[in-house]
Amino acid sequence: MNDLGELDRPGTPAGPGASNAPSEQALGPATTASPTMASSAPEPAPEPAADREPSVKQEPAADRKPPSPRRGADPVKALMHRHRELCERAVDPLEIAAGLEAHGITERTAARFRHRDVFSLAEEMYARVTREGDVPASPAPATPRARADWVLLTLLPGALCAAAVTAAHLTHGRSRLFAAAAGILAVGLALRAALRRGPLSRADHSAPGGSTLWVSWLIAYSLLGNGLLDSAVTGGPDGLPTGAAGGPWPLTVAPVLALALACAPAAWIAHLFTVRGRRRLASSRGLEDFAAAVRPLVLGTFVLFLGALAALLALCAAVLDEPAGYAEALALGALLFIARLLATHGFAYAPAVALTATATVQAAVLATVFIARLPGLGFLGTPVETLVTLWGAGSVPTLACGAAALALLVHATRKLTRASAHAPPSPSR
């Protein structure tokens, strides 16, 4: 009877410990639940092998296929596809690192690509492009060296300016006017040629942009502006400048001559900054380390140029027997140098804005003095007259150029410490 009772419950375990055994349905109809059932029940006919479908299909290990990789499982490959042109034209990993940094790839972003920093990520991208054979490996670019052509071009503005000043001192009347005009034209052309070649040329090797007009204004104001402002405050000028120091509209030649002569040391210092920046880029292993190493280099380059300009100012003032005007000349020289240094490394917008604003301020100061002579508008000239009375006419270019130079210097400590600012130019340029 016990055996019959077991037949009424096919899913009941046959004995102790049988609770972990598979059920009859899982084992198939050929499997019995107990020995009694095996002896009393007729043996069912075996089913064809093709008709049985086991619950879990087993395949030979050799026939198994590895699971297909998920889409996006290789993030570096996706990044290489996104920056394919950069990877193909790069001649070393440093150029890729600078390009990635310029596109906003930071240390935190590199960590998402399983790399500790941008430099490590760039090395893998460069190695994979080279291994795939898309672009043959190219040697690393050599450190830029001084060339005879740009060395001579940077010396030319100072030499022509010195010749023009000498000719102006040796002539009189209309001949002096012609000599000054010819000298200004020659110095302008020489300066333009010097800015197109060598360390002072723009990153795209193009001619000086729209800021040339404002630079010309700033230099002209350095030559004529102080004398004109002094005369305007006292009711003048009564005539055109004669070139004489004691005339109604005196000229300040020493600062202009010093700035023209400073073109050569500016080129050498800019070249030194480029070389040192490339070396820092080659030895750095992270963007933060590179920025920390280049920031003192930016400030040191700036101070070195100011020292060279101060020495030239003292020399020119002693030779011409004129006031050196250190404050306004150093402020103007600092503004022009830091603006050009930014432009040569690909940041031309901020220098153009700073030069435009400075020239506009100087023009507005002169304009207010003359507008104040109109009836009822005398109050417009009061601030300028007070400033000139207290600190002299040179305070206007000193404050305007000094504020702009300081703003550009702060901007340069942020922009020139980026790896993209020191990337070697591509061979196509």
DAHU-V615741 format. One record per residue. N is the residue number from 1. PHI is phi in whole degrees, 0 to 359 (* if undefined). NEAR is the number of other C-alpha atoms within 10 Angstrom. Layout:
BEGIN
n = {N & N}
phi = {PHI & PHI}
near = {NEAR & NEAR}
END
This chain:
BEGIN
n = {1 & 2 & 3 & 4 & 5 & 6 & 7 & 8 & 9 & 10 & 11 & 12 & 13 & 14 & 15 & 16 & 17 & 18 & 19 & 20 & 21 & 22 & 23 & 24 & 25 & 26 & 27 & 28 & 29 & 30 & 31 & 32 & 33 & 34 & 35 & 36 & 37 & 38 & 39 & 40 & 41 & 42 & 43 & 44 & 45 & 46 & 47 & 48 & 49 & 50 & 51 & 52 & 53 & 54 & 55 & 56 & 57 & 58 & 59 & 60 & 61 & 62 & 63 & 64 & 65 & 66 & 67 & 68 & 69 & 70 & 71 & 72 & 73 & 74 & 75 & 76 & 77 & 78 & 79 & 80 & 81 & 82 & 83 & 84 & 85 & 86 & 87 & 88 & 89 & 90 & 91 & 92 & 93 & 94 & 95 & 96 & 97 & 98 & 99 & 100 & 101 & 102 & 103 & 104 & 105 & 106 & 107 & 108 & 109 & 110 & 111 & 112 & 113 & 114 & 115 & 116 & 117 & 118 & 119 & 120 & 121 & 122 & 123 & 124 & 125 & 126 & 127 & 128 & 129 & 130 & 131 & 132 & 133 & 134 & 135 & 136 & 137 & 138 & 139 & 140 & 141 & 142 & 143 & 144 & 145 & 146 & 147 & 148 & 149 & 150 & 151 & 152 & 153 & 154 & 155 & 156 & 157 & 158 & 159 & 160 & 161 & 162 & 163 & 164 & 165 & 166 & 167 & 168 & 169 & 170 & 171 & 172 & 173 & 174 & 175 & 176 & 177 & 178 & 179 & 180 & 181 & 182 & 183 & 184 & 185 & 186 & 187 & 188 & 189 & 190 & 191 & 192 & 193 & 194 & 195 & 196 & 197 & 198 & 199 & 200 & 201 & 202 & 203 & 204 & 205 & 206 & 207 & 208 & 209 & 210 & 211 & 212 & 213 & 214 & 215 & 216 & 217 & 218 & 219 & 220 & 221 & 222 & 223 & 224 & 225 & 226 & 227 & 228 & 229 & 230 & 231 & 232 & 233 & 234 & 235 & 236 & 237 & 238 & 239 & 240 & 241 & 242 & 243 & 244 & 245 & 246 & 247 & 248 & 249 & 250 & 251 & 252 & 253 & 254 & 255 & 256 & 257 & 258 & 259 & 260 & 261 & 262 & 263 & 264 & 265 & 266 & 267 & 268 & 269 & 270 & 271 & 272 & 273 & 274 & 275 & 276 & 277 & 278 & 279 & 280 & 281 & 282 & 283 & 284 & 285 & 286 & 287 & 288 & 289 & 290 & 291 & 292 & 293 & 294 & 295 & 296 & 297 & 298 & 299 & 300 & 301 & 302 & 303 & 304 & 305 & 306 & 307 & 308 & 309 & 310 & 311 & 312 & 313 & 314 & 315 & 316 & 317 & 318 & 319 & 320 & 321 & 322 & 323 & 324 & 325 & 326 & 327 & 328 & 329 & 330 & 331 & 332 & 333 & 334 & 335 & 336 & 337 & 338 & 339 & 340 & 341 & 342 & 343 & 344 & 345 & 346 & 347 & 348 & 349 & 350 & 351 & 352 & 353 & 354 & 355 & 356 & 357 & 358 & 359 & 360 & 361 & 362 & 363 & 364 & 365 & 366 & 367 & 368 & 369 & 370 & 371 & 372 & 373 & 374 & 375 & 376 & 377 & 378 & 379 & 380 & 381 & 382 & 383 & 384 & 385 & 386 & 387 & 388 & 389 & 390 & 391 & 392 & 393 & 394 & 395 & 396 & 397 & 398 & 399 & 400 & 401 & 402 & 403 & 404 & 405 & 406 & 407 & 408 & 409 & 410 & 411 & 412 & 413 & 414 & 415 & 416 & 417 & 418 & 419 & 420 & 421 & 422 & 423 & 424 & 425 & 426 & 427 & 428 & 429}
phi = {* & 300 & 294 & 293 & 296 & 292 & 292 & 286 & 235 & 295 & 267 & 281 & 297 & 283 & 186 & 297 & 83 & 274 & 292 & 271 & 281 & 291 & 284 & 294 & 297 & 285 & 276 & 100 & 291 & 283 & 266 & 257 & 273 & 204 & 297 & 298 & 297 & 292 & 275 & 266 & 277 & 292 & 285 & 290 & 290 & 292 & 276 & 297 & 296 & 288 & 275 & 273 & 241 & 297 & 293 & 236 & 275 & 261 & 240 & 298 & 298 & 290 & 270 & 287 & 252 & 295 & 297 & 293 & 294 & 291 & 292 & 84 & 290 & 250 & 293 & 294 & 295 & 296 & 293 & 295 & 293 & 292 & 245 & 296 & 295 & 297 & 292 & 286 & 268 & 292 & 259 & 199 & 298 & 296 & 292 & 294 & 299 & 294 & 294 & 297 & 296 & 292 & 270 & 94 & 281 & 250 & 298 & 293 & 293 & 297 & 295 & 289 & 264 & 67 & 227 & 283 & 203 & 291 & 295 & 295 & 297 & 294 & 296 & 294 & 297 & 294 & 294 & 288 & 294 & 294 & 292 & 287 & 81 & 292 & 229 & 295 & 297 & 244 & 292 & 295 & 295 & 284 & 296 & 301 & 244 & 290 & 242 & 295 & 292 & 284 & 295 & 292 & 294 & 286 & 278 & 293 & 301 & 295 & 294 & 292 & 293 & 297 & 294 & 293 & 295 & 297 & 295 & 293 & 283 & 267 & 244 & 218 & 65 & 292 & 297 & 296 & 296 & 295 & 296 & 293 & 296 & 295 & 294 & 296 & 295 & 294 & 295 & 297 & 293 & 294 & 293 & 296 & 294 & 292 & 279 & 268 & 230 & 84 & 294 & 267 & 280 & 291 & 297 & 267 & 59 & 265 & 289 & 305 & 278 & 293 & 287 & 301 & 298 & 287 & 296 & 298 & 296 & 297 & 290 & 296 & 293 & 297 & 276 & 245 & 293 & 296 & 295 & 294 & 293 & 300 & 291 & 292 & 294 & 266 & 104 & 266 & 277 & 267 & 190 & 283 & 293 & 259 & 91 & 276 & 293 & 262 & 284 & 293 & 226 & 290 & 257 & 246 & 273 & 301 & 298 & 293 & 297 & 295 & 293 & 294 & 293 & 286 & 298 & 292 & 298 & 297 & 294 & 295 & 291 & 295 & 296 & 297 & 296 & 296 & 296 & 294 & 295 & 296 & 293 & 296 & 294 & 288 & 265 & 277 & 240 & 192 & 294 & 293 & 296 & 294 & 298 & 294 & 279 & 271 & 302 & 297 & 293 & 297 & 294 & 296 & 297 & 297 & 293 & 298 & 293 & 299 & 296 & 295 & 293 & 298 & 295 & 293 & 297 & 297 & 295 & 294 & 296 & 290 & 289 & 273 & 56 & 230 & 296 & 286 & 63 & 301 & 299 & 290 & 291 & 293 & 296 & 294 & 297 & 296 & 296 & 295 & 290 & 290 & 293 & 289 & 296 & 294 & 295 & 293 & 255 & 94 & 242 & 260 & 289 & 299 & 300 & 296 & 295 & 295 & 295 & 297 & 295 & 294 & 297 & 295 & 297 & 296 & 295 & 294 & 297 & 295 & 294 & 295 & 295 & 282 & 293 & 296 & 283 & 287 & 299 & 83 & 243 & 296 & 293 & 293 & 272 & 297 & 300 & 291 & 297 & 295 & 296 & 292 & 293 & 281 & 243 & 92 & 294 & 291 & 291 & 294 & 294 & 296 & 291 & 293 & 289 & 296 & 295 & 294 & 295 & 295 & 297 & 291 & 294 & 297 & 296 & 292 & 294 & 265 & 275 & 283 & 265 & 271 & 295 & 294 & 288 & 243 & 292 & 297 & 295 & 291 & 298 & 288 & 285}
near = {6 & 7 & 11 & 10 & 9 & 17 & 15 & 9 & 10 & 15 & 13 & 14 & 18 & 15 & 9 & 7 & 8 & 11 & 11 & 8 & 11 & 11 & 17 & 16 & 11 & 11 & 13 & 11 & 13 & 13 & 12 & 18 & 18 & 15 & 10 & 14 & 14 & 13 & 10 & 8 & 9 & 8 & 11 & 8 & 8 & 8 & 10 & 7 & 7 & 6 & 7 & 9 & 8 & 10 & 8 & 6 & 6 & 8 & 8 & 6 & 7 & 6 & 7 & 9 & 7 & 6 & 6 & 6 & 8 & 7 & 8 & 9 & 9 & 11 & 13 & 20 & 16 & 13 & 13 & 19 & 12 & 11 & 16 & 14 & 10 & 18 & 26 & 16 & 15 & 23 & 22 & 19 & 21 & 26 & 26 & 27 & 30 & 23 & 21 & 22 & 19 & 14 & 11 & 9 & 15 & 16 & 18 & 12 & 14 & 19 & 13 & 11 & 16 & 12 & 17 & 16 & 21 & 25 & 26 & 18 & 21 & 25 & 15 & 15 & 22 & 24 & 14 & 16 & 19 & 16 & 12 & 9 & 9 & 11 & 14 & 12 & 15 & 11 & 8 & 13 & 12 & 8 & 12 & 14 & 11 & 14 & 10 & 9 & 11 & 21 & 17 & 12 & 22 & 28 & 20 & 23 & 27 & 23 & 15 & 22 & 25 & 20 & 15 & 22 & 19 & 14 & 17 & 21 & 15 & 11 & 14 & 14 & 10 & 10 & 13 & 19 & 16 & 15 & 21 & 21 & 13 & 13 & 20 & 16 & 13 & 17 & 21 & 17 & 13 & 20 & 20 & 17 & 19 & 25 & 23 & 18 & 19 & 25 & 28 & 27 & 23 & 23 & 17 & 13 & 14 & 11 & 14 & 16 & 11 & 10 & 17 & 15 & 13 & 18 & 18 & 13 & 20 & 24 & 20 & 12 & 21 & 23 & 19 & 18 & 25 & 23 & 22 & 21 & 27 & 21 & 17 & 19 & 20 & 9 & 12 & 14 & 16 & 10 & 9 & 11 & 17 & 17 & 21 & 13 & 15 & 9 & 13 & 19 & 25 & 21 & 22 & 23 & 21 & 26 & 29 & 22 & 24 & 26 & 24 & 24 & 25 & 25 & 23 & 22 & 16 & 28 & 26 & 18 & 20 & 23 & 18 & 17 & 21 & 22 & 16 & 16 & 23 & 20 & 13 & 19 & 28 & 13 & 10 & 17 & 15 & 18 & 21 & 15 & 14 & 19 & 21 & 12 & 16 & 22 & 18 & 13 & 20 & 21 & 14 & 14 & 18 & 20 & 13 & 15 & 23 & 20 & 13 & 16 & 26 & 22 & 13 & 21 & 26 & 18 & 15 & 22 & 20 & 13 & 10 & 15 & 11 & 16 & 15 & 22 & 17 & 17 & 16 & 22 & 27 & 22 & 21 & 26 & 26 & 24 & 26 & 22 & 21 & 25 & 25 & 23 & 29 & 24 & 22 & 22 & 21 & 16 & 20 & 18 & 12 & 16 & 25 & 20 & 14 & 23 & 25 & 20 & 16 & 26 & 22 & 15 & 16 & 19 & 15 & 11 & 19 & 19 & 15 & 18 & 23 & 18 & 15 & 15 & 15 & 10 & 7 & 9 & 14 & 14 & 12 & 18 & 19 & 15 & 13 & 18 & 19 & 12 & 14 & 18 & 12 & 10 & 10 & 14 & 22 & 21 & 16 & 22 & 25 & 19 & 17 & 22 & 30 & 22 & 16 & 25 & 25 & 15 & 15 & 21 & 21 & 11 & 16 & 22 & 17 & 13 & 18 & 23 & 24 & 21 & 28 & 22 & 22 & 23 & 19 & 20 & 13 & 12 & 9 & 5 & 7}
END
